[in-house]
């Protein structure tokens, strides 16, 4: 098991640059890009619901989940070591009032490990936090191109968290994340002569920001058996407002564009001395976030819950790039979802041990463009397929949804997202039964 997981680590790290390009949304043009992480495949298959936590799956959104009770089925000796890795593929259809397009992206979404330490528990991992990947152009009269924009990169984070079991019913936790990455934005201005013919040379501006900084997330989980076969679960998390250090570069170039391949050739270029305007190093504000969840269910049978997340994205700021007709307001997400297991301990009927998940989410992204609020809606389904021993699962997820609007010259995105993860459990240390 350990050797297999080390292979997964190697694959993920070698794919890190690929994971940063996991977006083709025009809305990744704004801020630090499209926010990638909404939880594991198990969470996302329940509409992004993260209030539920157990001893065999990693809940990356609440660090209190790293602590927990030992498994009675293994003589209360210890909880298993938990590993998880997940990825996704998204088909995106873009529609404006006059045009449409279609694109596909794939990415590695997370890699994590959780280790029990008595009443404590520790977790660490790596995941992309945001992704920038857009190609846009603006046209004037007679569909003549005025500007062409593109962006790439994103923000990743590596985290370390610790949870503690305060009592049989209550767990707390905290994790620290180191955020790092780079974002490159390119703007090409097209010039024309008096006859409307395109000039041979065009002007290009390239802005690059290398980002780094720490964020802290606190969490708590309360579970209580209110009836012999009915359990109440409540959870809360709070992420502090933080600052990212941004080292910036800006370059202006005269370029020649191949009309057939659209390849760009630099004729001459000059780097701007941003220190003259105190923009060579800036701070980018990441907003605070709160989430509250509540749910009920029969242990190892079913669960249904609701969760509300509030992101104070009005705190977001970036001095290097200012965009007209775009602003940030406070964002929020409402998620409803749950799961059902016909019979988790069935030994002769495999299909009765499958976990069936479903959910829905309503999200106000906080982004406001041309006086239009950008909202997102998604319906999700998924299954957890038992594999190997000690409750390991292969999880499949499916989400369909919509983001944005065709009003005010904007773009409506319709997406279909396929997700796959492995949630693996193993026991590194077992007491000897025989001497």
Secondary structure, 3 states (H helix, E strand, C coil): CHHHHHHHHHHHHHCHHHHCCCCCCHHHHCCCCEECCCCCHHHHCCCCCCCCCCCCCCCCCCHHHHCCCCCHHHCCCCCCEEEEEEEEEEEEEEECCCCEEEEEEEEEEEEEEEEEECCEEEEEEEEEEEEEEEEEEEECHHHCEEEEEEEEEEEEEEEEEEEEECCCCEEEEEEEEEEEEEEEEEEEECCECCCCCECCCEEEEEEEEEEEEEEEEEEEEEEEEEECCEEEEEEEEEECCEEEEEEEEEEEEEEEECCCCCCEEEEEEEECCHHHHCCCEEEEEECCEEEEEEEEEECCCEEEEEEEEEECHHHCECCCCCCCCEEECCEEEEEEEEEEECCCCCCCCHHHHCEEEEEEEEEEEEEEECCEEEEEEEEEEEEEEECCCCCCEEEEEEEEEEEECCHHHCCEEEEEEEEEEEEEEECCCCCCCCC
